[in-house]
């Protein structure tokens, strides 16, 4: 299964090269494994301050990833197969939205409550 992944830019110079890419994974691969693989490959930009917050979305928010955390915190069951996060036609598209250096605990709490956190 081909999955489209992308991330927001952290600064103007970060836009020099595109971030979007396609990856091929078995449709039964758990979401958590897909995200772990992307993090192992350093898909997300590293911020010099050591504090960057990202919101992973598909059709809605799936997780919060923070540079200062050891692992993502999921808003959904990360053991679900990646194919279950497909939109129309079953196509899966993951986007990491850069949420600057906002407190990731607060961002997670707001998302868990069904609210979009202040940016």
ZADRENMI-844010 format. One record per residue (C-alpha): x, y, z; residue in one letter; residue number from 1. Coordinates in Angstrom, 1 decimal, decimal comma, always signed. Layout:
N
       px       py       pz   resn   resi
        X        Y        Z      A    NUM
...
% end
This chain:
119
       px       py       pz   resn   resi
     +0,0     +0,0     +0,0      X      1
     +1,3     +3,4     -0,9      X      2
     +1,0     +6,1     +1,7      X      3
     +1,6     +9,8     +1,1      X      4
     +3,5    +11,5     +3,9      X      5
     +4,3    +15,2     +4,3      X      6
     +5,3    +17,7     +7,0      X      7
     +5,0    +21,4     +7,6      X      8
     +8,0    +23,6     +7,3      X      9
     +9,7    +25,0    +10,4      X     10
    +11,4    +28,0     +8,8      X     11
    +11,7    +29,7     +5,4      X     12
    +14,9    +27,9     +4,6      X     13
    +13,3    +24,6     +5,3      X     14
    +11,2    +25,0     +2,2      X     15
    +14,2    +24,5     -0,2      X     16
    +13,5    +20,8     -0,7      X     17
    +10,0    +19,3     -0,7      X     18
     +9,0    +17,2     +2,3      X     19
     +6,3    +15,1     +0,7      X     20
     +7,0    +11,6     -0,3      X     21
     +5,4     +8,2     -0,8      X     22
     +6,2     +5,1     +1,2      X     23
     +5,1     +1,5     +0,5      X     24
     +4,1     -0,5     +3,5      X     25
     +1,8     -3,6     +3,9      X     26
     -1,8     -2,5     +4,5      X     27
     -1,9     -4,3     +7,8      X     28
     +1,1     -2,4     +9,3      X     29
     +0,1     -0,7    +12,5      X     30
     -0,1     +3,1    +12,5      X     31
     +2,5     +3,1    +15,4      X     32
     +5,0     +1,2    +13,3      X     33
     +4,6     +3,5    +10,3      X     34
     +5,2     +6,5    +12,5      X     35
     +8,1     +4,9    +14,3      X     36
     +9,7     +4,2    +11,0      X     37
     +9,3     +7,8     +9,9      X     38
    +10,8     +9,0    +13,1      X     39
    +13,7     +6,6    +12,9      X     40
    +14,4     +8,0     +9,4      X     41
    +14,4    +11,6    +10,9      X     42
    +11,5    +12,6     +8,7      X     43
    +10,7    +15,5    +11,0      X     44
    +13,0    +18,5    +11,3      X     45
    +15,0    +19,0    +14,5      X     46
    +14,7    +22,3    +16,2      X     47
    +17,8    +23,8    +17,8      X     48
    +15,9    +24,6    +21,0      X     49
    +15,0    +20,9    +21,4      X     50
    +11,3    +21,8    +21,6      X     51
     +9,2    +21,2    +18,6      X     52
     +5,6    +20,0    +18,6      X     53
     +3,9    +18,2    +15,7      X     54
     +0,3    +17,1    +15,2      X     55
     -0,1    +14,1    +13,0      X     56
     -3,3    +14,2    +11,0      X     57
     -5,1    +12,0     +8,4      X     58
     -8,8    +12,7     +8,2      X     59
     -8,5    +14,1    +11,8      X     60
     -5,8    +14,3    +14,5      X     61
     -4,1    +11,0    +15,2      X     62
     -1,2    +11,9    +17,5      X     63
     +1,1    +14,5    +19,0      X     64
     +4,8    +14,1    +18,4      X     65
     +7,2    +16,2    +20,4      X     66
    +10,9    +16,5    +20,0      X     67
    +11,3    +16,5    +23,7      X     68
     +9,3    +13,3    +24,2      X     69
    +10,6     +9,8    +23,8      X     70
     +7,6     +8,6    +21,8      X     71
     +4,4    +10,0    +20,2      X     72
     +1,2    +10,2    +22,2      X     73
     -1,7     +8,8    +20,2      X     74
     -5,3    +10,0    +20,1      X     75
     -6,3     +6,8    +18,3      X     76
     -5,4     +3,2    +18,7      X     77
     -1,9     +3,0    +17,2      X     78
     -2,2     -0,7    +16,7      X     79
     -4,8     -0,3    +14,1      X     80
     -3,7     -1,1    +10,5      X     81
     -2,6     +1,9     +8,5      X     82
     -5,2     +1,0     +5,9      X     83
     -7,9     +2,0     +8,4      X     84
     -6,9     +5,6     +8,2      X     85
     -7,6     +6,0     +4,5      X     86
    -10,0     +8,6     +3,2      X     87
    -12,0     +8,4     +0,0      X     88
    -11,0     +5,4     -2,0      X     89
     -8,9     +4,0     +0,9      X     90
     -5,9     +6,3     +0,1      X     91
     -3,9     +7,1     +3,2      X     92
     -2,3    +10,5     +3,5      X     93
     -0,4    +11,5     +6,7      X     94
     +0,5    +15,1     +7,5      X     95
     +2,7    +16,3    +10,4      X     96
     +1,5    +19,8    +11,1      X     97
     +4,2    +21,9    +12,8      X     98
     +2,8    +23,4    +16,0      X     99
     +5,9    +25,5    +16,8      X    100
     +7,3    +25,2    +20,3      X    101
     +3,9    +25,0    +22,0      X    102
     +3,7    +22,8    +25,1      X    103
     +3,0    +19,3    +23,7      X    104
     +1,1    +18,3    +26,9      X    105
     -1,3    +21,2    +26,4      X    106
     -1,7    +20,5    +22,7      X    107
     -2,5    +16,8    +23,4      X    108
     -5,0    +17,7    +26,1      X    109
     -6,8    +20,2    +23,8      X    110
     -6,9    +17,6    +20,9      X    111
     -8,1    +14,9    +23,3      X    112
    -10,9    +17,3    +24,4      X    113
    -12,0    +17,8    +20,8      X    114
    -10,6    +21,3    +20,4      X    115
     -7,9    +22,6    +18,1      X    116
     -5,1    +24,1    +20,3      X    117
     -4,2    +27,7    +19,9      X    118
     -1,3    +28,3    +17,7      X    119
% end
